[in-house]
Amino acid sequence: MDANVSFQITYVTPVPTGDVYFAETFDDGLLGRWQLSKTVKGDTDDDIAKYDGKWAVEQLKENKVPGDQGLVLKSRAKHHAIAAMLDKPFVFQDEPLVIQYEVNFQDGIDCGGAYIKLLSDTGDLSLEQFHDRTPYTIMFGPDKCGEDYKLHFIFRHQNPLNKDMEEKHAKRADVDLKKFYTDKKTHLYTLVLNPDNSYEMFIDQSSVSRGNLLHDVVPPVNPPKEMDDPNDSKPEDWDERAKIPDPEAVKPDDWDEDAPAKIEDPDALKPEGWLDDEPEFVSDPNAEKPEDWDEEMDGEWEAPQIPNPACETAPGCGEWKRPMINNPQYKGKWKAPLVDNPNYQGVWKPRKIDNPDYFEDLQPFRMTPFKALGLELWSMTSDIYFDNFIITSHKEVADRWASDSWGLKKLVASANEPGIFAQLMMAAEERPWLWVIYILTVGLPIGLAVLFCWPKKSEDDYVYKKVDVPRADVEEEEEEEEEEEEAAAEEEDKAAETTEGAAAAGQTIPCWCYIVLCFYCYSSRSYFLILIVITFTLT
């Protein structure tokens, strides 16, 4: 078990819960049903044409599930080909087709694919001779080169007229696929193809693309009913000009086409102190002819030119010339204005004729039956992990299979993910400017909490009492009156203290409200609300 996993995972090799055409877990550690290709790739240099890429059955490098193994592509920059027969051929009739398997780019991916091919039931299929041109019915799975991240769904459709096979490519996925190639996690790829010609692709059981075989593939299954006549040609007198020069327009008499665009500034004056007799550049007096200079071979030696030192304090040297300015009389070449062409006939198009290659296939789902699953790949990255292939006609069977296999991998990977603090630290290592955000986000609310909630020493804590003044003996009646007055005063003091205590308690309400609001904002990541709380507190 992976050392990072903090809980016990109990793994049992999944068993299909319904009818399947193919199911493979590799948990026995063997490639018993799989056949390595023994042929070579066509139209390729001899030194790399052979399918000699290595395969192995291994556990994942990271986030291991004890007892679970998969098929691993081990070689880089080599051709790989391996295939296995289905338990029974799949015939496209009235049942859906569900294809599902797992892929993990354990070392990332530079350029290469992890797609599968469902090999057509041609009668002479030999897995030992499996190569890039072996007929297949469907190709499905991830592929990447450069910054182009793809999820292929390609099927081969037979033209009913000439019996030629043509590849049809489904439209691209509706989501950004990059993370599935770079996060080094195991991802689940699923294709569902229905008898009504609808299809849907899933990654990790979430839909990423859906469409219809009749409308959402390129090139389309059915050719156009009409086509351009290849023998039609544009007439010589066909006028496609929407605008023409006005034939009645006349160049104005005062239009001078020969006027220059720039002229000398007639108002310019030569600056005072201009040195007309001094050149702008002079020979370097400190330069010396190189010792290896051969005048017969190299010609007469001349010292290099440097700016004239005498010109450094002057506004300029050499012959003074007036600066050039735009000519206000310049109009350029006269052209007649454009007007609508009365003979305009529009853009010419060849006439349409019936397409002799037209056909209409309303059931492209009825593809060529297939009886084997193969991987024929080239990759610049090694250690691509495949696992838990299943082909069935029931989506619920594939979902149950996934929950017993891929679901456990997902659980282990989630448990081993770093906590939020570690993720923040890793993000800051890549983008140091995030430290400013962290400090403001955490430090500012804490500082404000201390500022507004820290208990202050109240002036009311200091009670000054007057010194008792000695008094003469008085009569008992006067003493009783004074005692009554003192008792009344004590009651008033108690009432005042109660009122002051209530007021003091009331002053703590904004502080507690501030703390509660800040806690809610952080827990819900409502950073905009945090700013509102801070602004309200400051005001």
FIFI-761882 format. One record per residue (C-alpha): residue in three letters; x, y, z. Coordinates in nm, 2 decimals. Layout:
N
{site Ala; {X; Y; Z}},
...
This chain:
539
{site Met; {0.00; 0.00; 0.00}},
{site Asp; {0.12; 0.36; -0.07}},
{site Ala; {0.29; 0.50; 0.23}},
{site Asn; {0.09; 0.82; 0.19}},
{site Val; {-0.25; 0.66; 0.23}},
{site Ser; {-0.38; 0.71; 0.58}},
{site Phe; {-0.66; 0.45; 0.56}},
{site Gln; {-0.69; 0.09; 0.46}},
{site Ile; {-0.80; 0.00; 0.11}},
{site Thr; {-0.95; -0.34; 0.04}},
{site Tyr; {-0.92; -0.42; -0.33}},
{site Val; {-1.08; -0.71; -0.50}},
{site Thr; {-1.03; -0.77; -0.87}},
{site Pro; {-1.35; -0.64; -1.04}},
{site Val; {-1.58; -0.89; -1.20}},
{site Pro; {-1.83; -0.78; -1.47}},
{site Thr; {-2.19; -0.78; -1.34}},
{site Gly; {-2.35; -0.83; -1.68}},
{site Asp; {-2.29; -0.95; -2.04}},
{site Val; {-1.95; -0.82; -2.18}},
{site Tyr; {-1.75; -0.88; -2.50}},
{site Phe; {-1.42; -0.81; -2.33}},
{site Ala; {-1.29; -0.74; -1.98}},
{site Glu; {-0.93; -0.72; -1.87}},
{site Thr; {-0.77; -0.61; -1.53}},
{site Phe; {-0.41; -0.75; -1.56}},
{site Asp; {-0.43; -0.83; -1.19}},
{site Asp; {-0.29; -1.18; -1.26}},
{site Gly; {0.04; -1.01; -1.37}},
{site Leu; {0.04; -1.19; -1.70}},
{site Leu; {-0.02; -1.11; -2.07}},
{site Gly; {-0.16; -1.45; -2.14}},
{site Arg; {-0.44; -1.34; -2.38}},
{site Trp; {-0.23; -1.06; -2.54}},
{site Gln; {-0.02; -1.10; -2.85}},
{site Leu; {0.28; -0.88; -2.93}},
{site Ser; {0.32; -0.77; -3.29}},
{site Lys; {0.60; -0.94; -3.48}},
{site Thr; {0.58; -0.73; -3.80}},
{site Val; {0.72; -0.39; -3.90}},
{site Lys; {0.56; -0.05; -3.97}},
{site Gly; {0.53; 0.04; -4.33}},
{site Asp; {0.68; 0.35; -4.49}},
{site Thr; {0.93; 0.40; -4.20}},
{site Asp; {1.30; 0.39; -4.17}},
{site Asp; {1.43; 0.04; -4.11}},
{site Asp; {1.60; 0.13; -3.79}},
{site Ile; {1.27; 0.23; -3.62}},
{site Ala; {1.02; 0.03; -3.83}},
{site Lys; {1.01; -0.27; -3.60}},
{site Tyr; {0.75; -0.29; -3.33}},
{site Asp; {1.00; -0.35; -3.06}},
{site Gly; {0.87; -0.13; -2.78}},
{site Lys; {0.85; -0.30; -2.44}},
{site Trp; {0.53; -0.37; -2.24}},
{site Ala; {0.50; -0.48; -1.88}},
{site Val; {0.24; -0.55; -1.62}},
{site Glu; {0.31; -0.33; -1.31}},
{site Gln; {0.15; -0.13; -1.03}},
{site Leu; {0.12; 0.24; -1.05}},
{site Lys; {0.42; 0.45; -0.95}},
{site Glu; {0.21; 0.67; -0.73}},
{site Asn; {-0.12; 0.62; -0.55}},
{site Lys; {-0.09; 0.24; -0.56}},
{site Val; {-0.39; 0.03; -0.48}},
{site Pro; {-0.26; -0.30; -0.33}},
{site Gly; {-0.33; -0.59; -0.56}},
{site Asp; {-0.41; -0.38; -0.86}},
{site Gln; {-0.19; -0.39; -1.17}},
{site Gly; {-0.21; -0.25; -1.52}},
{site Leu; {-0.04; -0.27; -1.87}},
{site Val; {0.25; -0.02; -1.90}},
{site Leu; {0.42; 0.10; -2.21}},
{site Lys; {0.78; 0.10; -2.11}},
{site Ser; {0.99; 0.24; -2.41}},
{site Arg; {1.02; 0.59; -2.55}},
{site Ala; {1.07; 0.68; -2.91}},
{site Lys; {0.97; 0.33; -3.03}},
{site His; {0.68; 0.17; -3.20}},
{site His; {0.45; -0.05; -2.98}},
{site Ala; {0.18; -0.29; -3.09}},
{site Ile; {-0.01; -0.54; -2.87}},
{site Ala; {-0.36; -0.68; -2.91}},
{site Ala; {-0.61; -0.93; -2.77}},
{site Met; {-0.91; -1.12; -2.91}},
{site Leu; {-1.26; -1.04; -2.77}},
{site Asp; {-1.46; -1.31; -2.60}},
{site Lys; {-1.70; -1.28; -2.90}},
{site Pro; {-1.72; -1.04; -3.19}},
{site Phe; {-1.93; -0.73; -3.16}},
{site Val; {-2.19; -0.70; -3.43}},
{site Phe; {-2.36; -0.36; -3.47}},
{site Gln; {-2.73; -0.44; -3.46}},
{site Asp; {-2.98; -0.31; -3.20}},
{site Glu; {-2.76; -0.29; -2.89}},
{site Pro; {-2.54; 0.01; -2.79}},
{site Leu; {-2.16; -0.01; -2.78}},
{site Val; {-1.99; 0.09; -2.46}},
{site Ile; {-1.60; 0.11; -2.45}},
{site Gln; {-1.42; 0.20; -2.13}},
{site Tyr; {-1.06; 0.19; -2.00}},
{site Glu; {-0.82; 0.38; -1.78}},
{site Val; {-0.50; 0.58; -1.87}},
{site Asn; {-0.24; 0.74; -1.65}},
{site Phe; {0.04; 0.94; -1.80}},
{site Gln; {0.27; 0.87; -1.51}},
{site Asp; {0.56; 1.08; -1.64}},
{site Gly; {0.34; 1.34; -1.82}},
{site Ile; {0.33; 1.32; -2.20}},
{site Asp; {0.55; 1.50; -2.46}},
{site Cys; {0.42; 1.36; -2.78}},
{site Gly; {0.22; 1.04; -2.82}},
{site Gly; {-0.11; 0.87; -2.79}},
{site Ala; {-0.29; 0.63; -2.55}},
{site Tyr; {-0.58; 0.54; -2.78}},
{site Ile; {-0.72; 0.19; -2.87}},
{site Lys; {-0.82; 0.04; -3.19}},
{site Leu; {-1.11; -0.21; -3.23}},
{site Leu; {-0.99; -0.44; -3.50}},
{site Ser; {-1.24; -0.53; -3.77}},
{site Asp; {-1.35; -0.89; -3.82}},
{site Thr; {-1.21; -0.93; -4.17}},
{site Gly; {-1.17; -1.31; -4.15}},
{site Asp; {-0.79; -1.30; -4.20}},
{site Leu; {-0.70; -1.10; -3.89}},
{site Ser; {-0.37; -1.20; -3.74}},
{site Leu; {-0.26; -1.04; -3.42}},
{site Glu; {0.11; -1.12; -3.48}},
{site Gln; {0.08; -0.91; -3.80}},
{site Phe; {-0.10; -0.62; -3.63}},
{site His; {0.04; -0.29; -3.76}},
{site Asp; {-0.07; 0.07; -3.85}},
{site Arg; {-0.26; -0.04; -4.16}},
{site Thr; {-0.45; -0.33; -4.00}},
{site Pro; {-0.82; -0.25; -4.07}},
{site Tyr; {-1.00; -0.12; -3.76}},
{site Thr; {-1.36; -0.02; -3.70}},
{site Ile; {-1.32; 0.24; -3.42}},
{site Met; {-1.03; 0.43; -3.28}},
{site Phe; {-1.09; 0.59; -2.94}},
{site Gly; {-0.88; 0.76; -2.67}},
{site Pro; {-0.64; 1.05; -2.58}},
{site Asp; {-0.37; 1.18; -2.80}},
{site Lys; {-0.13; 1.47; -2.77}},
{site Cys; {0.15; 1.64; -2.96}},
{site Gly; {0.28; 1.99; -2.90}},
{site Glu; {0.01; 2.19; -2.73}},
{site Asp; {-0.27; 2.00; -2.92}},
{site Tyr; {-0.47; 1.79; -2.67}},
{site Lys; {-0.72; 1.55; -2.84}},
{site Leu; {-0.97; 1.29; -2.75}},
{site His; {-1.01; 1.08; -3.06}},
{site Phe; {-1.33; 0.91; -3.18}},
{site Ile; {-1.27; 0.79; -3.54}},
{site Phe; {-1.48; 0.53; -3.72}},
{site Arg; {-1.43; 0.38; -4.06}},
{site His; {-1.74; 0.40; -4.28}},
{site Gln; {-1.78; 0.20; -4.60}},
{site Asn; {-1.90; 0.37; -4.91}},
{site Pro; {-2.20; 0.16; -5.03}},
{site Leu; {-2.12; 0.24; -5.40}},
{site Asn; {-1.75; 0.18; -5.44}},
{site Lys; {-1.69; -0.01; -5.11}},
{site Asp; {-1.41; 0.22; -5.01}},
{site Met; {-1.35; 0.28; -4.64}},
{site Glu; {-1.32; 0.64; -4.52}},
{site Glu; {-1.23; 0.77; -4.18}},
{site Lys; {-1.48; 0.99; -4.00}},
{site His; {-1.37; 1.21; -3.72}},
{site Ala; {-1.60; 1.32; -3.44}},
{site Lys; {-1.60; 1.69; -3.34}},
{site Arg; {-1.35; 1.80; -3.07}},
{site Ala; {-1.44; 1.78; -2.70}},
{site Asp; {-1.62; 2.07; -2.55}},
{site Val; {-1.38; 2.11; -2.26}},
{site Asp; {-1.01; 2.19; -2.21}},
{site Leu; {-0.83; 1.85; -2.19}},
{site Lys; {-0.49; 1.96; -2.08}},
{site Lys; {-0.52; 1.87; -1.71}},
{site Phe; {-0.60; 1.51; -1.80}},
{site Tyr; {-0.25; 1.48; -1.96}},
{site Thr; {-0.05; 1.67; -1.70}},
{site Asp; {-0.18; 1.59; -1.35}},
{site Lys; {-0.03; 1.23; -1.34}},
{site Lys; {-0.36; 1.09; -1.22}},
{site Thr; {-0.55; 0.79; -1.35}},
{site His; {-0.84; 0.90; -1.58}},
{site Leu; {-1.14; 0.70; -1.71}},
{site Tyr; {-1.23; 0.72; -2.08}},
{site Thr; {-1.57; 0.60; -2.19}},
{site Leu; {-1.74; 0.60; -2.53}},
{site Val; {-2.11; 0.53; -2.57}},
{site Leu; {-2.24; 0.46; -2.92}},
{site Asn; {-2.62; 0.41; -2.97}},
{site Pro; {-2.82; 0.25; -3.25}},
{site Asp; {-3.00; 0.58; -3.31}},
{site Asn; {-2.65; 0.71; -3.43}},
{site Ser; {-2.60; 0.93; -3.12}},
{site Tyr; {-2.27; 0.91; -2.94}},
{site Glu; {-2.12; 1.06; -2.62}},
{site Met; {-1.77; 1.06; -2.47}},
{site Phe; {-1.69; 1.08; -2.10}},
{site Ile; {-1.38; 1.14; -1.90}},
{site Asp; {-1.40; 1.04; -1.54}},
{site Gln; {-1.77; 0.98; -1.59}},
{site Ser; {-1.84; 1.34; -1.69}},
{site Ser; {-1.96; 1.41; -2.05}},
{site Val; {-1.70; 1.60; -2.26}},
{site Ser; {-1.86; 1.56; -2.61}},
{site Arg; {-2.18; 1.44; -2.77}},
{site Gly; {-2.32; 1.43; -3.11}},
{site Asn; {-2.47; 1.23; -3.40}},
{site Leu; {-2.29; 1.03; -3.66}},
{site Leu; {-2.50; 1.19; -3.93}},
{site His; {-2.43; 1.55; -3.84}},
{site Asp; {-2.12; 1.59; -3.62}},
{site Val; {-1.84; 1.41; -3.80}},
{site Val; {-1.59; 1.53; -4.06}},
{site Pro; {-1.61; 1.45; -4.34}},
{site Pro; {-1.98; 1.39; -4.33}},
{site Val; {-2.11; 1.03; -4.38}},
{site Asn; {-2.33; 1.12; -4.67}},
{site Pro; {-2.20; 1.33; -4.96}},
{site Pro; {-2.39; 1.63; -5.10}},
{site Lys; {-2.68; 1.55; -5.34}},
{site Glu; {-2.55; 1.81; -5.59}},
{site Met; {-2.21; 1.92; -5.69}},
{site Asp; {-2.04; 2.18; -5.90}},
{site Asp; {-2.02; 2.09; -6.27}},
{site Pro; {-1.65; 2.03; -6.34}},
{site Asn; {-1.71; 2.11; -6.71}},
{site Asp; {-1.87; 2.45; -6.65}},
{site Ser; {-1.65; 2.76; -6.70}},
{site Lys; {-1.69; 3.13; -6.65}},
{site Pro; {-1.79; 3.32; -6.98}},
{site Glu; {-1.53; 3.56; -7.10}},
{site Asp; {-1.77; 3.86; -7.08}},
{site Trp; {-1.88; 3.78; -6.73}},
{site Asp; {-1.84; 4.10; -6.52}},
{site Glu; {-1.77; 4.04; -6.15}},
{site Arg; {-1.68; 4.41; -6.08}},
{site Ala; {-1.93; 4.55; -5.83}},
{site Lys; {-1.77; 4.90; -5.86}},
{site Ile; {-1.61; 5.07; -6.16}},
{site Pro; {-1.44; 5.41; -6.22}},
{site Asp; {-1.69; 5.68; -6.31}},
{site Pro; {-1.66; 5.71; -6.69}},
{site Glu; {-1.80; 6.07; -6.68}},
{site Ala; {-1.56; 6.20; -6.42}},
{site Val; {-1.29; 6.46; -6.53}},
{site Lys; {-0.97; 6.56; -6.36}},
{site Pro; {-0.99; 6.92; -6.23}},
{site Asp; {-0.78; 7.17; -6.42}},
{site Asp; {-0.58; 7.27; -6.10}},
{site Trp; {-0.49; 6.91; -6.02}},
{site Asp; {-0.11; 6.89; -6.04}},
{site Glu; {0.00; 6.52; -6.05}},
{site Asp; {0.36; 6.62; -6.08}},
{site Ala; {0.37; 6.82; -5.75}},
{site Pro; {0.62; 6.66; -5.51}},
{site Ala; {0.50; 6.52; -5.18}},
{site Lys; {0.78; 6.70; -4.99}},
{site Ile; {0.93; 7.05; -5.04}},
{site Glu; {1.20; 7.26; -4.86}},
{site Asp; {1.07; 7.47; -4.58}},
{site Pro; {1.08; 7.83; -4.71}},
{site Asp; {1.07; 7.98; -4.36}},
{site Ala; {1.37; 7.79; -4.23}},
{site Leu; {1.68; 7.98; -4.13}},
{site Lys; {2.03; 7.85; -4.08}},
{site Pro; {2.12; 7.84; -3.71}},
{site Glu; {2.38; 8.09; -3.59}},
{site Gly; {2.72; 7.94; -3.55}},
{site Trp; {2.68; 7.68; -3.82}},
{site Leu; {3.02; 7.57; -3.94}},
{site Asp; {2.99; 7.55; -4.32}},
{site Asp; {3.36; 7.48; -4.38}},
{site Glu; {3.39; 7.20; -4.13}},
{site Pro; {3.31; 6.84; -4.24}},
{site Glu; {3.09; 6.63; -4.02}},
{site Phe; {3.34; 6.35; -4.00}},
{site Val; {3.72; 6.35; -4.01}},
{site Ser; {4.00; 6.09; -4.01}},
{site Asp; {4.09; 5.95; -3.67}},
{site Pro; {4.43; 6.11; -3.59}},
{site Asn; {4.51; 5.84; -3.35}},
{site Ala; {4.46; 5.55; -3.59}},
{site Glu; {4.76; 5.36; -3.71}},
{site Lys; {4.80; 5.14; -4.01}},
{site Pro; {4.81; 4.77; -3.92}},
{site Glu; {5.15; 4.61; -3.95}},
{site Asp; {5.02; 4.34; -4.17}},
{site Trp; {4.85; 4.58; -4.42}},
{site Asp; {4.97; 4.51; -4.77}},
{site Glu; {4.89; 4.80; -5.00}},
{site Glu; {4.93; 4.58; -5.31}},
{site Met; {4.67; 4.34; -5.18}},
{site Asp; {4.46; 4.56; -4.96}},
{site Gly; {4.49; 4.89; -5.14}},
{site Glu; {4.58; 5.23; -5.00}},
{site Trp; {4.52; 5.24; -4.62}},
{site Glu; {4.28; 5.51; -4.49}},
{site Ala; {4.22; 5.60; -4.13}},
{site Pro; {3.87; 5.53; -4.00}},
{site Gln; {3.63; 5.83; -3.99}},
{site Ile; {3.51; 5.97; -3.65}},
{site Pro; {3.27; 6.26; -3.57}},
{site Asn; {3.45; 6.60; -3.61}},
{site Pro; {3.54; 6.73; -3.26}},
{site Ala; {3.49; 7.09; -3.38}},
{site Cys; {3.12; 7.02; -3.43}},
{site Glu; {3.05; 6.91; -3.08}},
{site Thr; {2.99; 7.27; -2.96}},
{site Ala; {2.83; 7.40; -3.29}},
{site Pro; {2.47; 7.35; -3.40}},
{site Gly; {2.60; 7.17; -3.71}},
{site Cys; {2.88; 7.13; -3.97}},
{site Gly; {2.90; 7.11; -4.35}},
{site Glu; {2.66; 7.24; -4.61}},
{site Trp; {2.34; 7.36; -4.45}},
{site Lys; {2.02; 7.25; -4.62}},
{site Arg; {1.66; 7.35; -4.55}},
{site Pro; {1.45; 7.08; -4.38}},
{site Met; {1.18; 6.91; -4.59}},
{site Ile; {0.81; 6.96; -4.51}},
{site Asn; {0.48; 6.82; -4.65}},
{site Asn; {0.38; 7.00; -4.97}},
{site Pro; {0.04; 7.16; -4.91}},
{site Gln; {-0.03; 7.15; -5.29}},
{site Tyr; {0.04; 6.78; -5.32}},
{site Lys; {-0.26; 6.57; -5.44}},
{site Gly; {-0.10; 6.27; -5.60}},
{site Lys; {-0.22; 6.07; -5.90}},
{site Trp; {-0.57; 6.16; -5.99}},
{site Lys; {-0.82; 5.87; -6.00}},
{site Ala; {-1.18; 5.88; -6.11}},
{site Pro; {-1.43; 5.80; -5.82}},
{site Leu; {-1.59; 5.46; -5.81}},
{site Val; {-1.96; 5.41; -5.90}},
{site Asp; {-2.19; 5.11; -5.92}},
{site Asn; {-2.12; 4.89; -6.22}},
{site Pro; {-2.44; 4.87; -6.43}},
{site Asn; {-2.32; 4.55; -6.59}},
{site Tyr; {-2.23; 4.38; -6.26}},
{site Gln; {-2.34; 4.01; -6.27}},
{site Gly; {-2.22; 3.89; -5.93}},
{site Val; {-1.95; 3.64; -5.85}},
{site Trp; {-1.96; 3.36; -6.09}},
{site Lys; {-2.03; 3.01; -5.97}},
{site Pro; {-2.04; 2.69; -6.17}},
{site Arg; {-2.38; 2.54; -6.22}},
{site Lys; {-2.50; 2.25; -6.00}},
{site Ile; {-2.54; 1.90; -6.13}},
{site Asp; {-2.65; 1.57; -5.96}},
{site Asn; {-2.36; 1.42; -5.77}},
{site Pro; {-2.29; 1.08; -5.93}},
{site Asp; {-2.13; 0.96; -5.61}},
{site Tyr; {-2.43; 1.05; -5.39}},
{site Phe; {-2.57; 0.80; -5.15}},
{site Glu; {-2.77; 0.82; -4.83}},
{site Asp; {-2.68; 0.60; -4.54}},
{site Leu; {-2.92; 0.67; -4.25}},
{site Gln; {-2.77; 0.40; -4.03}},
{site Pro; {-2.39; 0.47; -4.00}},
{site Phe; {-2.41; 0.29; -3.66}},
{site Arg; {-2.42; -0.03; -3.86}},
{site Met; {-2.04; -0.05; -3.89}},
{site Thr; {-1.80; -0.33; -3.97}},
{site Pro; {-1.81; -0.59; -3.68}},
{site Phe; {-1.49; -0.61; -3.48}},
{site Lys; {-1.33; -0.90; -3.28}},
{site Ala; {-1.01; -0.77; -3.13}},
{site Leu; {-0.88; -0.48; -2.92}},
{site Gly; {-0.53; -0.34; -3.00}},
{site Leu; {-0.29; -0.07; -2.90}},
{site Glu; {-0.06; 0.05; -3.18}},
{site Leu; {0.13; 0.35; -3.05}},
{site Trp; {0.44; 0.57; -3.08}},
{site Ser; {0.53; 0.78; -2.78}},
{site Met; {0.82; 1.01; -2.68}},
{site Thr; {0.73; 0.94; -2.31}},
{site Ser; {0.75; 0.60; -2.13}},
{site Asp; {0.55; 0.45; -1.85}},
{site Ile; {0.20; 0.51; -1.99}},
{site Tyr; {-0.04; 0.30; -1.77}},
{site Phe; {-0.35; 0.13; -1.91}},
{site Asp; {-0.60; -0.07; -1.71}},
{site Asn; {-0.95; -0.22; -1.67}},
{site Phe; {-1.06; -0.25; -2.03}},
{site Ile; {-1.43; -0.33; -2.08}},
{site Ile; {-1.65; -0.36; -2.38}},
{site Thr; {-2.02; -0.41; -2.33}},
{site Ser; {-2.36; -0.30; -2.44}},
{site His; {-2.48; -0.17; -2.11}},
{site Lys; {-2.36; 0.16; -1.96}},
{site Glu; {-2.46; 0.05; -1.61}},
{site Val; {-2.23; -0.26; -1.64}},
{site Ala; {-1.94; -0.03; -1.72}},
{site Asp; {-2.03; 0.21; -1.44}},
{site Arg; {-2.03; -0.07; -1.18}},
{site Trp; {-1.70; -0.20; -1.32}},
{site Ala; {-1.55; 0.15; -1.28}},
{site Ser; {-1.67; 0.19; -0.92}},
{site Asp; {-1.49; -0.14; -0.83}},
{site Ser; {-1.17; -0.04; -1.00}},
{site Trp; {-1.11; 0.33; -1.10}},
{site Gly; {-1.32; 0.45; -0.81}},
{site Leu; {-1.07; 0.31; -0.56}},
{site Lys; {-0.78; 0.47; -0.75}},
{site Lys; {-0.96; 0.80; -0.73}},
{site Leu; {-1.02; 0.75; -0.36}},
{site Val; {-0.65; 0.68; -0.29}},
{site Ala; {-0.53; 0.98; -0.51}},
{site Ser; {-0.77; 1.21; -0.33}},
{site Ala; {-0.64; 1.09; 0.01}},
{site Asn; {-0.28; 1.15; -0.10}},
{site Glu; {-0.34; 1.50; -0.23}},
{site Pro; {-0.16; 1.77; -0.03}},
{site Gly; {-0.37; 1.98; 0.21}},
{site Ile; {-0.48; 2.34; 0.12}},
{site Phe; {-0.17; 2.48; 0.31}},
{site Ala; {0.07; 2.27; 0.11}},
{site Gln; {-0.11; 2.36; -0.22}},
{site Leu; {-0.08; 2.73; -0.14}},
{site Met; {0.29; 2.69; -0.06}},
{site Met; {0.35; 2.51; -0.39}},
{site Ala; {0.16; 2.77; -0.58}},
{site Ala; {0.37; 3.05; -0.42}},
{site Glu; {0.69; 2.87; -0.52}},
{site Glu; {0.59; 2.89; -0.88}},
{site Arg; {0.44; 3.24; -0.85}},
{site Pro; {0.62; 3.44; -0.57}},
{site Trp; {0.39; 3.74; -0.61}},
{site Leu; {0.12; 3.53; -0.44}},
{site Trp; {0.29; 3.60; -0.11}},
{site Val; {0.15; 3.95; -0.13}},
{site Ile; {-0.20; 3.82; -0.17}},
{site Tyr; {-0.15; 3.57; 0.12}},
{site Ile; {-0.03; 3.84; 0.36}},
{site Leu; {-0.31; 4.08; 0.27}},
{site Thr; {-0.58; 3.82; 0.28}},
{site Val; {-0.47; 3.68; 0.62}},
{site Gly; {-0.29; 3.96; 0.79}},
{site Leu; {-0.52; 4.25; 0.72}},
{site Pro; {-0.84; 4.10; 0.88}},
{site Ile; {-0.63; 3.98; 1.19}},
{site Gly; {-0.48; 4.33; 1.23}},
{site Leu; {-0.83; 4.49; 1.20}},
{site Ala; {-0.97; 4.24; 1.45}},
{site Val; {-0.69; 4.34; 1.70}},
{site Leu; {-0.75; 4.71; 1.63}},
{site Phe; {-1.13; 4.70; 1.69}},
{site Cys; {-1.17; 4.42; 1.94}},
{site Trp; {-0.88; 4.46; 2.18}},
{site Pro; {-1.01; 4.57; 2.52}},
{site Lys; {-0.93; 4.94; 2.60}},
{site Lys; {-0.88; 5.09; 2.95}},
{site Ser; {-1.20; 5.29; 3.02}},
{site Glu; {-1.18; 5.63; 3.19}},
{site Asp; {-1.47; 5.51; 3.40}},
{site Asp; {-1.25; 5.26; 3.57}},
{site Tyr; {-1.10; 5.54; 3.77}},
{site Val; {-1.34; 5.66; 4.04}},
{site Tyr; {-1.23; 5.95; 4.25}},
{site Lys; {-1.38; 5.99; 4.59}},
{site Lys; {-1.38; 6.31; 4.79}},
{site Val; {-1.22; 6.31; 5.13}},
{site Asp; {-1.48; 6.29; 5.40}},
{site Val; {-1.51; 6.62; 5.56}},
{site Pro; {-1.53; 6.62; 5.95}},
{site Arg; {-1.86; 6.73; 6.08}},
{site Ala; {-1.99; 6.83; 6.42}},
{site Asp; {-2.23; 6.64; 6.62}},
{site Val; {-2.58; 6.67; 6.50}},
{site Glu; {-2.91; 6.56; 6.62}},
{site Glu; {-3.04; 6.22; 6.55}},
{site Glu; {-3.30; 6.34; 6.31}},
{site Glu; {-3.04; 6.50; 6.09}},
{site Glu; {-2.84; 6.17; 6.10}},
{site Glu; {-3.14; 5.97; 5.99}},
{site Glu; {-3.21; 6.22; 5.71}},
{site Glu; {-2.85; 6.19; 5.59}},
{site Glu; {-2.86; 5.80; 5.61}},
{site Glu; {-3.18; 5.81; 5.39}},
{site Glu; {-3.01; 6.04; 5.14}},
{site Glu; {-2.70; 5.81; 5.13}},
{site Ala; {-2.92; 5.51; 5.07}},
{site Ala; {-3.10; 5.68; 4.78}},
{site Ala; {-2.76; 5.78; 4.64}},
{site Glu; {-2.64; 5.42; 4.65}},
{site Glu; {-2.94; 5.31; 4.46}},
{site Glu; {-2.88; 5.57; 4.19}},
{site Asp; {-2.51; 5.46; 4.17}},
{site Lys; {-2.62; 5.10; 4.12}},
{site Ala; {-2.86; 5.20; 3.85}},
{site Ala; {-2.59; 5.40; 3.67}},
{site Glu; {-2.34; 5.11; 3.69}},
{site Thr; {-2.60; 4.88; 3.54}},
{site Thr; {-2.66; 5.12; 3.25}},
{site Glu; {-2.29; 5.17; 3.19}},
{site Gly; {-2.24; 4.79; 3.19}},
{site Ala; {-2.51; 4.75; 2.93}},
{site Ala; {-2.36; 5.02; 2.72}},
{site Ala; {-2.02; 4.86; 2.74}},
{site Ala; {-2.17; 4.52; 2.64}},
{site Gly; {-2.34; 4.69; 2.35}},
{site Gln; {-2.00; 4.82; 2.23}},
{site Thr; {-1.87; 4.46; 2.18}},
{site Ile; {-2.15; 4.37; 1.94}},
{site Pro; {-1.97; 4.52; 1.63}},
{site Cys; {-1.65; 4.34; 1.72}},
{site Trp; {-1.82; 4.00; 1.74}},
{site Cys; {-2.02; 4.07; 1.42}},
{site Tyr; {-1.69; 4.15; 1.25}},
{site Ile; {-1.53; 3.82; 1.36}},
{site Val; {-1.83; 3.61; 1.26}},
{site Leu; {-1.85; 3.78; 0.92}},
{site Cys; {-1.48; 3.73; 0.86}},
{site Phe; {-1.50; 3.36; 0.95}},
{site Tyr; {-1.79; 3.32; 0.71}},
{site Cys; {-1.61; 3.50; 0.43}},
{site Tyr; {-1.30; 3.28; 0.46}},
{site Ser; {-1.49; 2.96; 0.49}},
{site Ser; {-1.70; 3.04; 0.18}},
{site Arg; {-1.40; 3.20; -0.01}},
{site Ser; {-1.61; 3.52; -0.05}},
{site Tyr; {-1.32; 3.75; -0.09}},
{site Phe; {-1.53; 4.03; -0.23}},
{site Leu; {-1.74; 4.02; 0.08}},
{site Ile; {-1.42; 4.04; 0.29}},
{site Leu; {-1.34; 4.37; 0.12}},
{site Ile; {-1.69; 4.49; 0.20}},
{site Val; {-1.65; 4.39; 0.57}},
{site Ile; {-1.31; 4.57; 0.59}},
{site Thr; {-1.45; 4.88; 0.43}},
{site Phe; {-1.75; 4.89; 0.66}},
{site Thr; {-1.53; 4.84; 0.97}},
{site Leu; {-1.30; 5.12; 0.87}},
{site Thr; {-1.59; 5.36; 0.82}},
